[in-house]
Amino acid sequence: MDIPPRAQHFLECDMGECERNCEFYCNNCHLRLCKQCKGEHLKSPKKKNHEVVLYQQRKRQLPTEKCEIHPTKDMDMLCEECQVPVCSKCVTQKEHRGHLFTDLETIFAEKYAVFQEEISKIHEYFLPTSESLQKEIKKDSSEIKRIMGNIRISMKTEGETLKSLVDTVVSENMKQIDQIEHFLLEDLKSQDKTMNDYITYLNNIAKELQRCQFSTEPQKLISAKKPKIQSIPETTKPVTPGFTAGQYSESDVSKLLGKIHVPNTIGDKREMKSMDSVYYTAMKPTHRQMKDVRKKSDMKRSWSISASVKKVREFKVADLNGLWHISLGQLSRLWISDNQNNLVQTDLQGKEIKRMQSSGQDQGYHTVTQDGYLIFTDQDKKVINRITQDNNITEFIETGDWAPLSIHSSHINGDLLVGMLTDEEAKVTRYNMTGKEIQNIQRNNKGQKLYSEPRYITENINGDICASDWDIGVVVVNKLGQHKFSYTGVHVESSFWPNGICTDVLGHILVCEGSKDTVHFLDQDGQFLSLLLTQQQGVKYPRSVCVDGETNYLYVGQLNKTVTVYKYLSCD
């Protein structure tokens, strides 16, 4: 029998002669540990900081592979810019100078966990669900044969019944016509006899007259009286019956026999459990824990602004009318929207994976949660929708009289921040993860309106809420909703038209200015630092920006359907 991918063998502790059951795993030493040996292992001063986790949450040990350039060294790092494994000597080479490097074992463990999740999804959700549906299909096939058989029997019975009725009616008609024929023939027979008798009568009279006429005795002729001949008997012509043929058509017969009702609708979709209930919710912590490991590793780094901005890569996204908003999803996926209701998911080369229609246009109306759900607003219906991993779309939140314009999922606590408006007012509303409204931000402490049209919204590392408003500029409030500052551009005399907005790991605020082909770079207190990107760095008509939380690369979406990726932070 095949062993399921998630089946567990009995594993023994790796420590000495211990034969107890393994429960834990040291990610640093790659040792299986029982509960008792775990404590002994961490008592050692050299091992007290080792990462010991439950065995099911272990990082997979990186397979040993020698460097082709430096055969004595193992490849244990990944160059993030070149996307190739390297050894410790490779990082000093000229072609990798200034590049960022990630622990290859961490990447390997992440990828292993992701693939394990996919395998588990297949065996725990997709295969059982498909097999269950297949059983339903076979059951339906048997049911169809049974139903069709019954219909055939009913149709045959109807036909035989109709045939019997036809035979009965024809038989009765035949009997009636036989009776009429008999009556008419009898009448004609009677008339024929009458005429025959009359003809005999006439012949007898004629003979008698002839005897008198040719008699040898003249006295007989003289004395004979003239006969009184009876009149010819009356006869009648027979009146024959008529026959009117039945006026009927094939449809008349169909009505008599019954009609087959052909369905003109598609059957209901077969019910099946969502992957959320079967797999995803239960398995989510494993992948999330792997991401947490990566985040902890990033926190140990010291990030700073690079001396220069470097273009990392660039790709086109076809069939969109400009790239007005980008949301970063899981597993290297992007959600990108234009200003004509199109929302597509792509990979990091711009290859389309999914496409859907929405009511959103030139605003940041979608976001991806920490759990991988896509959340997007519907201004027309005044609702916020959620699409799960198995592509089920549900109306998550109803916003009443307010049209939801922009949305952002907090990476601090999972709250949803929504920019919305009516004909006269605008505000930012905070919802918790269950969709409950917990905060409304609408006016400053002087009672003045904070927003006019908050088209893009994001959250900074300190909890500040940053909104991009076409009429007002960049509006920033703290997590309590108190106004901190507004930014209206570098030059007071010139117009400022902000679009996409995001923040980075250092709390910087990055905002597109669509009219001048620039990306403004502010600190978290609103101080202008620089024009981070201009046409000299290759941007043209920038509309959307976002920073990848894992690589800290900057993604810029432009009207020319191009996503350009930049490196502007360096790691010590």
TIDREN-301305 format. One record per residue (C-alpha): x, y, z. Coordinates in steps of 0.25 Angstrom, whole numbers, plus 5000, padded with zeros to 4 digits. Layout:
TIDREN-301305
XYZ;...
end
This chain:
TIDREN-301305
500050005000;500550144997;500950235009;500150365008;501050485007;500750535021;500850395028;501850395040;502750285043;503250255057;504450345058;505550325069;506350425076;507750445070;508450475084;509350355088;508650225092;507350295094;506250215087;505050305091;504050355081;504550485074;503650605077;504550725074;505650765064;506850865065;506850945052;508350985055;508850845057;507850765049;507650665060;506350595064;506150615079;505150555090;504650645100;505650605111;506850615101;506350755096;506550805110;507950745111;508250805097;507850945101;508650945114;509950955106;510451095106;510851085091;509451025088;508551105097;508151205085;507851085075;506451085069;505750965074;504350945068;503350835068;503750725058;502550755048;503050905048;504550875045;505350935034;505750835023;507250815023;507950875011;508450765002;509950785000;510450834987;511850874984;512151004977;512550994962;513451114963;514051074977;513950924978;514350924993;513251004997;511750974999;510651064993;509951115004;509451255000;508551314989;508851444982;507551514982;507851594970;508451484961;507551384967;508651274967;509251194979;510651234983;511651194993;512351285003;513551314993;512551354982;512051474990;513351534989;513451524974;513251654965;511951604958;511251594972;511851714979;510751804986;509751694984;508751644995;508951504999;507951415007;508251285014;507951175004;507551075015;506451175019;505951185004;506051035002;505251015015;504151115010;504051054997;503950915003;502850965012;502151025000;502250904992;501850815003;500650895005;500250884990;500450724991;499550725004;498550804997;498550704986;498450584995;497550645006;496550734997;496650724982;496750574981;495750534991;494750644986;494950604972;494750454975;493550494983;493050574971;493350454962;492550364970;491350464969;491550464954;491450314953;490250314962;489650414953;489950334941;489250214947;488050304951;487950364937;487950224931;486750184941;486050314938;486150294923;485750154924;484450194931;484150304921;484350194910;483350104917;482350214919;482450254904;482250114899;481050094909;480450224903;480650184889;480050044892;478850104899;478650204887;478750084877;477750014885;476750134885;476950144870;476649994868;475450014876;474950134868;475250074855;474549944859;473350024863;473350104850;473449974842;472249914849;471450034846;471750034832;471449884831;470049914837;469750034827;470249944815;469349834819;468149924821;468349994807;468549864800;467249804806;466549924802;467049914788;466749764788;465349794792;465149894781;465749794771;464749694775;463649794773;464149834760;464249684756;462849654760;462349774752;463049734740;462449594741;461149664742;461349744730;461849624722;460549544726;459649664721;460349674708;460249524705;458749534708;458549644699;459349574688;458449454689;457249544687;457849614676;458249494668;457049404672;456349334660;455049374667;454749524664;453649524674;454749514685;455549634681;454249714679;453749674693;455049684700;455249804710;456349894710;457249864722;457549964732;459049954734;459549984748;460550094749;461950074751;462350054765;463150164771;464650134775;465650214782;467150244780;467950194792;468650304800;470050264803;470850304815;472050404815;473350394822;474150514827;475550484829;476150524842;476850654842;478150634851;479650654850;480850594856;480750704867;479350654870;479850514872;480950564881;479950634890;479150504891;480450424893;481050524903;482250614901;483750604905;484150724913;485550764909;486250844920;486750984915;487651014927;488950964932;488950884945;489350934958;490750924962;491150804970;491350844985;492750824990;493450875003;494350995001;495850975003;495751065014;494950975023;495650845018;497150885017;497551035016;497151085030;497750965037;499050965029;499251115029;500151125041;501251045035;501451135023;501251255032;502351205042;503251195031;503051335027;503251375041;504551315041;504951395029;504451525036;505251495048;506451475039;506151615032;506051685046;507451645049;507951725037;508151865037;507451935025;507852075020;507652165008;508552124996;509452224990;508752204977;507452144972;507752024963;506751954953;506651814956;505651764945;504451804937;503351734930;502051764922;500651734926;499751724914;498351754911;498251854923;497952004921;499052054930;499551994943;498752074953;498951984966;499851864970;499551774982;500651674985;500151534988;500751404993;501651314985;502251424976;500851464971;500351604968;498951664966;498951774956;497751864952;497451974941;496452084940;495451994932;494951894943;496051794940;496751724951;497751614947;498751524955;500151504949;501451444952;502751524953;502951524938;501651584935;500951454931;499451454933;498951344943;497551394946;496651504941;495351564947;494451684945;494151784956;493551924958;494851984962;495652084953;496752184956;496952154971;497552054980;496251974982;496951834985;497851774995;498451645000;498351595014;499451525022;498651395020;498651415005;497251455003;496951564992;496051674997;495451774987;494351884988;493151894979;492652044979;491452014971;490851914981;491551984993;492151854998;493551795001;493751654995;494751544999;495251444989;495851314996;496951224991;495851134984;495351254977;494051274984;493551414984;492751464996;492151595000;493051615013;492551755018;491351845014;491751995015;490352055015;490252195009;491752205007;492452164994;493752084997;494852144989;496152094994;496651985003;497851935011;498051815019;498951845031;500151755033;500251795048;498851735052;498151695040;497151815041;496551865028;496652015025;495652065015;495552205009;494152235005;493252355001;491852404999;491452524990;491752615002;492752545011;493952455011;494552375022;495452255026;494852135033;495552025041;494951885041;495551775049;495751635042;494351595045;493751715037;493351785050;493451945049;494351995060;494852135056;494452245047;495352365043;494752475037;495152615043;496252675050;496252735064;495652865059;494552795052;495052815038;494952705027;496252625026;495852565013;495252594999;495552464991;496452364998;496852284985;497952204991;498252165006;499352095013;499952075027;501352115033;502152025042;501752115054;500252105051;500052235044;499052235033;499452295020;498452335009;498652394995;497552494992;497552554978;496952684984;497752704997;499052624995;499652525005;498852525018;499452445030;498852425043;499352335055;498652205059;497652285068;497252365056;497852495060;498452575048;499952585048;500252655035;499852675020;500852675009;500552754996;501852734988;503152804988;502852934981;501653014987;501353084974;501252954966;500152854966;500252724973;499452604968;499752484977;499352344973;499952204978;500552214992;501252115001;502252105012;503552025014;504251945026;504952085031;503552155031;503852235018;502652285011;502652264995;501652334987;501452344972;501252484965;500652444952;500652584945;502152594947;502652454945;503352444959;503252364972;503352454985;504152404996;503752445011;504152405025;503052365034;502852505039;502552565026;503952625023;504252625008;505552545006;505652534991;505052504977;505452354978;505052324964;504952414952;504952394937;506552384938;506252254946;505352204935;503952234940;502852294931;501452324936;501552244950;500252214956;500452104966;501552064976;501751954986;502951894994;503251744995;503251725010;504251605008;505251664998;504951815000;504951834985;504051944980;503051914969;502552024961;501352014952;501252114940;500252154929;501052084918;500651944924;502051934930;502451884944;503851934948;504551874960;505651954967;506651934978;506752064987;507052005001;508351935005;508651835016;509851845025;
end
